[in-house]
Amino acid sequence: HPSYFVPHACDILWTTTDQACGTLSRYSHLVFVGDSLMRHLRQALFILLRNHGLVRGGIQTSTFIDMCQCDGQFSEHGACRLYDEVFNGGSNGEMGVCSNGNFMYKGYEWPDNGFHFWDGIDCADPNQGSILFVVQGGLHHGNNADATYRQLLAPHMSHPQFQKCAIHHKLSPIYIGFYAQSLTLDKPYPAQSRVNGRIFNDQMKAFLQTSEFLMLDVLNFTTDSQSSDGLHKLMDVNLVLMYYIVNLADMLFAAPYETSN
C-alpha cells in the first residue's frame, strides 16, 4: 500500500488530473532537469497526468513484481528501474496523457544537464509557446551551492535562447532546493545533513535572488517524510511535491517573474 504524507504547516491545493492537464497544456514544452530525485518527481507527474497510481518504470513480470508496486515504484532498486527511459520524453499524445493538450515533455537526468535543449528553441518565433523549466540538483555538485549554480544553473541562464525566452515572457523557470535526508544518513553522508541543507538553500536563494528562477525550498517540507532509503521519497511525497509544482506553473504562467523568490 502507498504511504500517506501530510506536509507540515503547508497548504497545497489538491490537483486533479483535469486541473493539472489544464495548467500544463498552456505550455508548449515541459522540461525537467535533475538527478534521481527529479526522476521520482517525473514519475509522480506521470501518475498525476494518467490518473493512475501505477507507472511501471520497472519489471513487468518477475519475482520482484510486488516489490515494484505502489511505493516500490519509487525505489532505487535496480529491478524497479529497468525502464527509466519511459520517463525521459515525448509528446503528450505519445505519453497517452492530456488528450486536449499539445505539449512536448522532456526529462534530463545527471550527468545530462539538458543544456542542448535550448538549441532547438526560438522564443522570438510567434509559434513558440511558453516553456515550463524545472531544475533540481546539488548532490552531484558536492552539495556546494556555488558549484551547483556555476555548473548547473548558470549555463542554462547564459544560453541566448534561455535569455530570449525570458525577454519574450515565454519562460517559467523553477529551481527545487535541497531535500531533507533521514538523520540516520548524517554519519555516512554528512555533507547532505539538514544543517548543510539549510546553508545550501540559503546560499542558492542569494544566487537566484535577481534571476528569473523561482526557488522552491523543500527542506522543511520534506523533513521526516517517508523515503525508501533515507533520501529518495516515496509516492505520496513526490505527488504532493508535484501538486505544488503544478500550482506554481499555473501562477507563473499567469504572472511571469512577478513572484518573489
C-alpha positions, 0 to 999 in steps of 0.5 A: 500500500502507498504511504500517506504524507501530510506536509507540515504547516503547508497548504497545497491545493489538491490537483486533479488530473483535469486541473493539472492537464489544464495548467500544463497544456498552456505550455508548449514544452515541459522540461525537467532537469535533475538527478534521481530525485527529479526522476521520482518527481517525473514519475509522480507527474506521470501518475498525476497526468494518467490518473493512475497510481501505477507507472511501471518504470520497472519489471513487468513480470518477475519475482520482484513484481510486488516489490515494484508496486505502489511505493516500490515504484519509487525505489532505487532498486535496480529491478524497479528501474529497468525502464527509466527511459519511459520517463525521459520524453515525448509528446503528450499524445505519445505519453497517452496523457492530456488528450486536449493538450499539445505539449512536448515533455522532456526529462534530463537526468545527471550527468545530462544537464539538458543544456542542448535543449535550448538549441532547438528553441526560438522564443522570438518565433510567434509559434513558440509557446511558453516553456515550463523549466524545472531544475533540481540538483546539488548532490552531484555538485558536492552539495556546494551551492556555488558549484551547483549554480556555476555548473548547473544553473548558470549555463542554462541562464547564459544560453541566448535562447534561455535569455530570449525566452525570458525577454519574450515572457515565454519562460517559467523557470523553477529551481527545487532546493535541497531535500531533507535526508533521514538523520540516520544518513548524517554519519555516512553522508554528512555533507547532505545533513539538514544543517548543510541543507539549510546553508545550501538553500540559503546560499542558492536563494542569494544566487537566484535572488535577481534571476528569473528562477523561482526557488522552491525550498523543500527542506522543511517540507520534506523533513521526516517524510517517508523515503525508501532509503533515507533520501529518495521519497516515496509516492505520496511525497513526490505527488504532493511535491508535484501538486505544488509544482503544478500550482506554481506553473499555473501562477507563473504562467499567469504572472511571469517573474512577478513572484518573489523568490 
